[in-house]
Amino acid sequence: MNKNSINTPNLPGPLIDTAWLSNNIENPKLKILDASWYLPTDMRNPYAEYIDNHIPGSQFFDIEKISETKTNLPHMIPNAKFFSTKMRSLGISCDDSIVVYDTKGVFSSPRAWWMLRIFGHDDVAVLQGGMPAWIASKNNTDNVKKNFPAGNFKAVFNPDLIKNFSDINLNLKTQTEQLIDARSKGRFDGLDPEPRPGLRSGHIPRSINLPYSLLLDKTSMNLLTPEEIKTLAKNAGIDFTKPIITTCGSGISAALLALAFFTIGHTETSVYDGSWAEWGSFSDTPITHDNN
């Protein structure tokens, strides 16, 4: 979306650091969203944690509630009208620059980054290192929930950034797009149980495994440098001259892969929204348990 205000800060790219955010945090055209989310097995409440402590001025981007309501699948993409309503209620307008972060470092915030882009808002960046980096840099936090006037956000859906069950089924036959799975190797190989009960184990045939955890610095939880990401992708056998679909357990870490690939110039990566929560829930979907 085009910026309509000379006061809107210029985001330096899809990733920003704590110094940039600290220098621009008072800008009224910068909106900050806490997009923290946890796996069911984590037994944590991201909204309660947000209320207790967050970056000043941030709003809570609830991944579970900003989702399609007419499905049993977790946090599926909603329609454009619903998304617009939710963003307006958070005070988001078309000409805002948006920074998203989470409490793990870089984990669930890329999901919000991807959702905003899929609904036409490209002026969005992820905070490297998230809340831990913000605190480590000795920046202030608070527990005051700031309410903004309703924004004028208008979603414009981009279907190129999302894939559904039928798309994946078709791709099994055509093999026109590479499918990259962000889950751990144990889950990909079908050796480790899925965190959601009732799902089969394994992976979609002919998909490539690139665990999202490999793309993060183990100390800072920052996304790795573009050169490091390129090396990991090459070693995994990913060909960036071909279209790419990312998948994971439920579309969270798949968005992290999409962000990582964006930083190395592959800006049109699509995400299989249903991911394994959908594919693994059926008894007749093709599944393999090896690395081929």
TORTORVO-261805 format. One record per residue (C-alpha): residue number from 1; x, y negated, z; residue in three letters. Coordinates in steps of 0.001 Angstrom, whole numbers. Layout:
N
site i:NUM; xx:X; yy:Y; zz:Z; aa:ALA
...
//
This chain:
292
site i:1; xx:0; yy:0; zz:0; aa:MET
site i:2; xx:1217; yy:-3478; zz:-773; aa:ASN
site i:3; xx:2166; yy:-5742; zz:2075; aa:LYS
site i:4; xx:40; yy:-8849; zz:2310; aa:ASN
site i:5; xx:1916; yy:-10640; zz:5077; aa:SER
site i:6; xx:5340; yy:-12250; zz:5047; aa:ILE
site i:7; xx:5594; yy:-11281; zz:8718; aa:ASN
site i:8; xx:5602; yy:-7556; zz:7986; aa:THR
site i:9; xx:8987; yy:-6056; zz:8901; aa:PRO
site i:10; xx:10935; yy:-4187; zz:6250; aa:ASN
site i:11; xx:11328; yy:-545; zz:7193; aa:LEU
site i:12; xx:14832; yy:547; zz:6105; aa:PRO
site i:13; xx:13616; yy:3972; zz:5000; aa:GLY
site i:14; xx:11675; yy:7018; zz:6172; aa:PRO
site i:15; xx:13814; yy:7140; zz:9329; aa:LEU
site i:16; xx:14577; yy:4333; zz:11767; aa:ILE
site i:17; xx:16724; yy:4293; zz:14899; aa:ASP
site i:18; xx:16025; yy:2944; zz:18368; aa:THR
site i:19; xx:18044; yy:-228; zz:17751; aa:ALA
site i:20; xx:15856; yy:-1168; zz:14777; aa:TRP
site i:21; xx:12682; yy:-481; zz:16722; aa:LEU
site i:22; xx:13902; yy:-2455; zz:19724; aa:SER
site i:23; xx:14706; yy:-5429; zz:17494; aa:ASN
site i:24; xx:11307; yy:-5373; zz:15778; aa:ASN
site i:25; xx:8979; yy:-4157; zz:18514; aa:ILE
site i:26; xx:7409; yy:-7580; zz:19096; aa:GLU
site i:27; xx:6425; yy:-8038; zz:15455; aa:ASN
site i:28; xx:2601; yy:-8114; zz:15303; aa:PRO
site i:29; xx:2619; yy:-6374; zz:11931; aa:LYS
site i:30; xx:4535; yy:-3382; zz:13296; aa:LEU
site i:31; xx:2360; yy:-626; zz:14731; aa:LYS
site i:32; xx:3822; yy:2229; zz:16777; aa:ILE
site i:33; xx:2145; yy:5614; zz:17063; aa:LEU
site i:34; xx:2912; yy:8407; zz:19517; aa:ASP
site i:35; xx:2204; yy:11559; zz:17486; aa:ALA
site i:36; xx:3315; yy:14088; zz:20077; aa:SER
site i:37; xx:1908; yy:17603; zz:19746; aa:TRP
site i:38; xx:2818; yy:20945; zz:21269; aa:TYR
site i:39; xx:2390; yy:24596; zz:20418; aa:LEU
site i:40; xx:-405; yy:26376; zz:22317; aa:PRO
site i:41; xx:2227; yy:28368; zz:24215; aa:THR
site i:42; xx:3831; yy:25173; zz:25558; aa:ASP
site i:43; xx:871; yy:24536; zz:27874; aa:MET
site i:44; xx:1380; yy:20764; zz:27727; aa:ARG
site i:45; xx:-1062; yy:17905; zz:27225; aa:ASN
site i:46; xx:408; yy:15289; zz:24864; aa:PRO
site i:47; xx:-2291; yy:12684; zz:25542; aa:TYR
site i:48; xx:-1839; yy:12927; zz:29319; aa:ALA
site i:49; xx:1895; yy:12501; zz:28839; aa:GLU
site i:50; xx:1286; yy:9505; zz:26589; aa:TYR
site i:51; xx:-931; yy:7868; zz:29200; aa:ILE
site i:52; xx:1745; yy:8460; zz:31812; aa:ASP
site i:53; xx:4651; yy:7101; zz:29780; aa:ASN
site i:54; xx:5090; yy:5748; zz:26253; aa:HIS
site i:55; xx:6914; yy:3190; zz:24155; aa:ILE
site i:56; xx:5359; yy:-229; zz:24896; aa:PRO
site i:57; xx:2532; yy:-1140; zz:22549; aa:GLY
site i:58; xx:2208; yy:2326; zz:21064; aa:SER
site i:59; xx:-1118; yy:4010; zz:20350; aa:GLN
site i:60; xx:-1753; yy:7752; zz:20537; aa:PHE
site i:61; xx:-2117; yy:9477; zz:17176; aa:PHE
site i:62; xx:-4055; yy:12597; zz:18157; aa:ASP
site i:63; xx:-3168; yy:15241; zz:15583; aa:ILE
site i:64; xx:-5909; yy:17545; zz:16838; aa:GLU
site i:65; xx:-8677; yy:14941; zz:16773; aa:LYS
site i:66; xx:-7623; yy:13188; zz:13571; aa:ILE
site i:67; xx:-8517; yy:16314; zz:11631; aa:SER
site i:68; xx:-11288; yy:18136; zz:9802; aa:GLU
site i:69; xx:-14062; yy:19071; zz:12227; aa:THR
site i:70; xx:-15812; yy:21669; zz:10064; aa:LYS
site i:71; xx:-13195; yy:24407; zz:10237; aa:THR
site i:72; xx:-11762; yy:26825; zz:12783; aa:ASN
site i:73; xx:-8249; yy:26200; zz:11490; aa:LEU
site i:74; xx:-6063; yy:23891; zz:13587; aa:PRO
site i:75; xx:-5681; yy:20189; zz:12695; aa:HIS
site i:76; xx:-6559; yy:20408; zz:9001; aa:MET
site i:77; xx:-6528; yy:17203; zz:6944; aa:ILE
site i:78; xx:-9845; yy:15292; zz:7263; aa:PRO
site i:79; xx:-11574; yy:13372; zz:4506; aa:ASN
site i:80; xx:-10487; yy:9847; zz:3601; aa:ALA
site i:81; xx:-13457; yy:8115; zz:5226; aa:LYS
site i:82; xx:-12870; yy:9853; zz:8573; aa:PHE
site i:83; xx:-9144; yy:9088; zz:8471; aa:PHE
site i:84; xx:-9818; yy:5436; zz:7676; aa:SER
site i:85; xx:-12169; yy:5169; zz:10646; aa:THR
site i:86; xx:-9601; yy:6684; zz:12994; aa:LYS
site i:87; xx:-6800; yy:4418; zz:11757; aa:MET
site i:88; xx:-8960; yy:1308; zz:12057; aa:ARG
site i:89; xx:-9806; yy:2251; zz:15638; aa:SER
site i:90; xx:-6065; yy:2314; zz:16357; aa:LEU
site i:91; xx:-5744; yy:-1208; zz:14981; aa:GLY
site i:92; xx:-4024; yy:-107; zz:11782; aa:ILE
site i:93; xx:-4363; yy:-2330; zz:8726; aa:SER
site i:94; xx:-3302; yy:-1932; zz:5113; aa:CYS
site i:95; xx:-358; yy:-4310; zz:5430; aa:ASP
site i:96; xx:1096; yy:-2893; zz:8648; aa:ASP
site i:97; xx:4453; yy:-1207; zz:8900; aa:SER
site i:98; xx:4118; yy:1921; zz:11020; aa:ILE
site i:99; xx:6643; yy:3786; zz:13161; aa:VAL
site i:100; xx:5721; yy:7229; zz:14468; aa:VAL
site i:101; xx:7509; yy:9126; zz:17205; aa:TYR
site i:102; xx:7099; yy:12135; zz:19465; aa:ASP
site i:103; xx:8402; yy:13320; zz:22809; aa:THR
site i:104; xx:10485; yy:16216; zz:21488; aa:LYS
site i:105; xx:12746; yy:14138; zz:19255; aa:GLY
site i:106; xx:11662; yy:14818; zz:15700; aa:VAL
site i:107; xx:9027; yy:17534; zz:15682; aa:PHE
site i:108; xx:5372; yy:16551; zz:15280; aa:SER
site i:109; xx:5878; yy:12908; zz:14249; aa:SER
site i:110; xx:6582; yy:13929; zz:10617; aa:PRO
site i:111; xx:3029; yy:15319; zz:10509; aa:ARG
site i:112; xx:1648; yy:11816; zz:11149; aa:ALA
site i:113; xx:4168; yy:10391; zz:8649; aa:TRP
site i:114; xx:2923; yy:12858; zz:6011; aa:TRP
site i:115; xx:-750; yy:12248; zz:6828; aa:MET
site i:116; xx:-364; yy:8494; zz:6425; aa:LEU
site i:117; xx:1388; yy:9008; zz:3099; aa:ARG
site i:118; xx:-1250; yy:11449; zz:1871; aa:ILE
site i:119; xx:-3812; yy:8724; zz:2526; aa:PHE
site i:120; xx:-1886; yy:6101; zz:598; aa:GLY
site i:121; xx:157; yy:4351; zz:3287; aa:HIS
site i:122; xx:3830; yy:4639; zz:2342; aa:ASP
site i:123; xx:5083; yy:1938; zz:4721; aa:ASP
site i:124; xx:5753; yy:4402; zz:7526; aa:VAL
site i:125; xx:8892; yy:5752; zz:9203; aa:ALA
site i:126; xx:9816; yy:8301; zz:11857; aa:VAL
site i:127; xx:11854; yy:7322; zz:14918; aa:LEU
site i:128; xx:15061; yy:9352; zz:14998; aa:GLN
site i:129; xx:15353; yy:11173; zz:18315; aa:GLY
site i:130; xx:11869; yy:10084; zz:19348; aa:GLY
site i:131; xx:11048; yy:9273; zz:22956; aa:MET
site i:132; xx:14199; yy:10958; zz:24374; aa:PRO
site i:133; xx:16407; yy:8709; zz:22223; aa:ALA
site i:134; xx:14378; yy:5638; zz:23192; aa:TRP
site i:135; xx:14868; yy:6385; zz:26879; aa:ILE
site i:136; xx:18545; yy:7335; zz:26433; aa:ALA
site i:137; xx:19117; yy:3953; zz:24792; aa:SER
site i:138; xx:17838; yy:2336; zz:28015; aa:LYS
site i:139; xx:14750; yy:847; zz:26412; aa:ASN
site i:140; xx:11670; yy:163; zz:28490; aa:ASN
site i:141; xx:8630; yy:2418; zz:28614; aa:THR
site i:142; xx:5256; yy:1795; zz:30232; aa:ASP
site i:143; xx:1876; yy:3326; zz:31024; aa:ASN
site i:144; xx:-278; yy:461; zz:29745; aa:VAL
site i:145; xx:-2622; yy:1438; zz:26934; aa:LYS
site i:146; xx:-2782; yy:-1591; zz:24655; aa:LYS
site i:147; xx:-5977; yy:-2064; zz:22658; aa:ASN
site i:148; xx:-5724; yy:-3723; zz:19267; aa:PHE
site i:149; xx:-8536; yy:-5332; zz:17258; aa:PRO
site i:150; xx:-9967; yy:-2967; zz:14653; aa:ALA
site i:151; xx:-7793; yy:-2770; zz:11567; aa:GLY
site i:152; xx:-8804; yy:-2754; zz:7902; aa:ASN
site i:153; xx:-7077; yy:485; zz:6889; aa:PHE
site i:154; xx:-8516; yy:2038; zz:3743; aa:LYS
site i:155; xx:-7407; yy:5550; zz:2874; aa:ALA
site i:156; xx:-6619; yy:6415; zz:-737; aa:VAL
site i:157; xx:-6176; yy:10176; zz:-972; aa:PHE
site i:158; xx:-3122; yy:11558; zz:-2812; aa:ASN
site i:159; xx:-3861; yy:15207; zz:-3737; aa:PRO
site i:160; xx:-302; yy:15789; zz:-4965; aa:ASP
site i:161; xx:1044; yy:16028; zz:-1410; aa:LEU
site i:162; xx:-1200; yy:18855; zz:-193; aa:ILE
site i:163; xx:-1915; yy:22471; zz:-1157; aa:LYS
site i:164; xx:-4723; yy:24790; zz:-108; aa:ASN
site i:165; xx:-5272; yy:28549; zz:25; aa:PHE
site i:166; xx:-6306; yy:28774; zz:-3633; aa:SER
site i:167; xx:-3195; yy:26875; zz:-4719; aa:ASP
site i:168; xx:-941; yy:29333; zz:-2871; aa:ILE
site i:169; xx:-2807; yy:32309; zz:-4294; aa:ASN
site i:170; xx:-2395; yy:30944; zz:-7809; aa:LEU
site i:171; xx:1274; yy:30219; zz:-7234; aa:ASN
site i:172; xx:1843; yy:33875; zz:-6346; aa:LEU
site i:173; xx:1001; yy:34633; zz:-9975; aa:LYS
site i:174; xx:2593; yy:31665; zz:-11712; aa:THR
site i:175; xx:5633; yy:31107; zz:-9446; aa:GLN
site i:176; xx:5778; yy:27532; zz:-10730; aa:THR
site i:177; xx:6494; yy:26111; zz:-7278; aa:GLU
site i:178; xx:8924; yy:27202; zz:-4592; aa:GLN
site i:179; xx:7362; yy:27970; zz:-1226; aa:LEU
site i:180; xx:9606; yy:27088; zz:1720; aa:ILE
site i:181; xx:8667; yy:28440; zz:5167; aa:ASP
site i:182; xx:9762; yy:26349; zz:8186; aa:ALA
site i:183; xx:9103; yy:29006; zz:10845; aa:ARG
site i:184; xx:11875; yy:30778; zz:12746; aa:SER
site i:185; xx:13596; yy:33717; zz:11073; aa:LYS
site i:186; xx:12051; yy:36102; zz:13595; aa:GLY
site i:187; xx:8545; yy:35003; zz:12730; aa:ARG
site i:188; xx:9325; yy:34874; zz:9007; aa:PHE
site i:189; xx:10646; yy:38448; zz:9091; aa:ASP
site i:190; xx:7657; yy:39621; zz:11107; aa:GLY
site i:191; xx:9787; yy:40603; zz:14102; aa:LEU
site i:192; xx:8561; yy:37970; zz:16558; aa:ASP
site i:193; xx:4898; yy:37477; zz:17474; aa:PRO
site i:194; xx:2951; yy:34459; zz:16289; aa:GLU
site i:195; xx:2073; yy:31884; zz:19003; aa:PRO
site i:196; xx:-1563; yy:32042; zz:17938; aa:ARG
site i:197; xx:-3369; yy:35314; zz:18735; aa:PRO
site i:198; xx:-4971; yy:37360; zz:15991; aa:GLY
site i:199; xx:-2513; yy:36541; zz:13217; aa:LEU
site i:200; xx:-621; yy:39122; zz:11209; aa:ARG
site i:201; xx:3159; yy:38930; zz:11091; aa:SER
site i:202; xx:5479; yy:38354; zz:8151; aa:GLY
site i:203; xx:5540; yy:35839; zz:5330; aa:HIS
site i:204; xx:4023; yy:35003; zz:1962; aa:ILE
site i:205; xx:5755; yy:37010; zz:-783; aa:PRO
site i:206; xx:8724; yy:35375; zz:-2527; aa:ARG
site i:207; xx:8838; yy:32454; zz:-112; aa:SER
site i:208; xx:12149; yy:31109; zz:1203; aa:ILE
site i:209; xx:12905; yy:30703; zz:4889; aa:ASN
site i:210; xx:14453; yy:27439; zz:6117; aa:LEU
site i:211; xx:13736; yy:27157; zz:9857; aa:PRO
site i:212; xx:13002; yy:23547; zz:10769; aa:TYR
site i:213; xx:15246; yy:23844; zz:13838; aa:SER
site i:214; xx:18298; yy:24086; zz:11575; aa:LEU
site i:215; xx:17559; yy:20595; zz:10257; aa:LEU
site i:216; xx:17870; yy:18968; zz:13677; aa:LEU
site i:217; xx:20960; yy:18005; zz:15634; aa:ASP
site i:218; xx:20869; yy:20197; zz:18731; aa:LYS
site i:219; xx:21944; yy:17378; zz:21067; aa:THR
site i:220; xx:20170; yy:14265; zz:19767; aa:SER
site i:221; xx:17234; yy:16061; zz:18073; aa:MET
site i:222; xx:17782; yy:13688; zz:15165; aa:ASN
site i:223; xx:17106; yy:14854; zz:11651; aa:LEU
site i:224; xx:20430; yy:15779; zz:10050; aa:LEU
site i:225; xx:22161; yy:13638; zz:7439; aa:THR
site i:226; xx:21133; yy:13973; zz:3785; aa:PRO
site i:227; xx:24377; yy:15763; zz:2954; aa:GLU
site i:228; xx:23860; yy:18277; zz:5749; aa:GLU
site i:229; xx:20284; yy:18859; zz:4622; aa:ILE
site i:230; xx:21421; yy:19389; zz:1025; aa:LYS
site i:231; xx:23963; yy:21974; zz:2171; aa:THR
site i:232; xx:21420; yy:23909; zz:4244; aa:LEU
site i:233; xx:18908; yy:23840; zz:1393; aa:ALA
site i:234; xx:21497; yy:25052; zz:-1116; aa:LYS
site i:235; xx:22562; yy:27868; zz:1195; aa:ASN
site i:236; xx:18918; yy:28898; zz:1542; aa:ALA
site i:237; xx:18570; yy:29115; zz:-2241; aa:GLY
site i:238; xx:16309; yy:26097; zz:-2768; aa:ILE
site i:239; xx:16324; yy:24556; zz:-6236; aa:ASP
site i:240; xx:15401; yy:20870; zz:-6113; aa:PHE
site i:241; xx:14817; yy:20721; zz:-9854; aa:THR
site i:242; xx:11585; yy:22654; zz:-9232; aa:LYS
site i:243; xx:8404; yy:21611; zz:-7384; aa:PRO
site i:244; xx:8315; yy:22533; zz:-3695; aa:ILE
site i:245; xx:5568; yy:23489; zz:-1258; aa:ILE
site i:246; xx:6382; yy:23737; zz:2435; aa:THR
site i:247; xx:4558; yy:25920; zz:4936; aa:THR
site i:248; xx:4872; yy:26876; zz:8608; aa:CYS
site i:249; xx:2586; yy:27995; zz:11424; aa:GLY
site i:250; xx:-90; yy:25309; zz:11106; aa:SER
site i:251; xx:1314; yy:22481; zz:8989; aa:GLY
site i:252; xx:3380; yy:20694; zz:11650; aa:ILE
site i:253; xx:6980; yy:21721; zz:10964; aa:SER
site i:254; xx:6142; yy:22033; zz:7250; aa:ALA
site i:255; xx:5771; yy:18238; zz:7345; aa:ALA
site i:256; xx:9202; yy:18028; zz:8990; aa:LEU
site i:257; xx:10656; yy:19861; zz:5995; aa:LEU
site i:258; xx:8797; yy:17461; zz:3691; aa:ALA
site i:259; xx:10394; yy:14532; zz:5530; aa:LEU
site i:260; xx:13850; yy:16121; zz:5352; aa:ALA
site i:261; xx:13486; yy:16680; zz:1618; aa:PHE
site i:262; xx:12205; yy:13110; zz:1210; aa:PHE
site i:263; xx:15475; yy:11804; zz:2680; aa:THR
site i:264; xx:17442; yy:13557; zz:-77; aa:ILE
site i:265; xx:15246; yy:12221; zz:-2867; aa:GLY
site i:266; xx:12630; yy:14962; zz:-3232; aa:HIS
site i:267; xx:9732; yy:12613; zz:-2459; aa:THR
site i:268; xx:6840; yy:14668; zz:-3840; aa:GLU
site i:269; xx:7062; yy:17762; zz:-1630; aa:THR
site i:270; xx:3591; yy:19111; zz:-878; aa:SER
site i:271; xx:2480; yy:20854; zz:2316; aa:VAL
site i:272; xx:301; yy:23965; zz:2540; aa:TYR
site i:273; xx:-2081; yy:22587; zz:5125; aa:ASP
site i:274; xx:-3557; yy:25861; zz:6364; aa:GLY
site i:275; xx:-124; yy:27489; zz:6527; aa:SER
site i:276; xx:222; yy:30754; zz:8465; aa:TRP
site i:277; xx:-2767; yy:29969; zz:10699; aa:ALA
site i:278; xx:-4834; yy:30495; zz:7555; aa:GLU
site i:279; xx:-2800; yy:32985; zz:5495; aa:TRP
site i:280; xx:-2038; yy:35287; zz:8423; aa:GLY
site i:281; xx:-5642; yy:35322; zz:9623; aa:SER
site i:282; xx:-6908; yy:37376; zz:6677; aa:PHE
site i:283; xx:-6619; yy:41158; zz:6506; aa:SER
site i:284; xx:-6087; yy:41299; zz:2745; aa:ASP
site i:285; xx:-3637; yy:38493; zz:1933; aa:THR
site i:286; xx:-330; yy:39805; zz:562; aa:PRO
site i:287; xx:2384; yy:39731; zz:3213; aa:ILE
site i:288; xx:5985; yy:40913; zz:3256; aa:THR
site i:289; xx:8408; yy:41469; zz:6117; aa:HIS
site i:290; xx:11781; yy:41238; zz:4409; aa:ASP
site i:291; xx:13846; yy:38380; zz:3052; aa:ASN
site i:292; xx:12912; yy:38824; zz:-604; aa:ASN
//
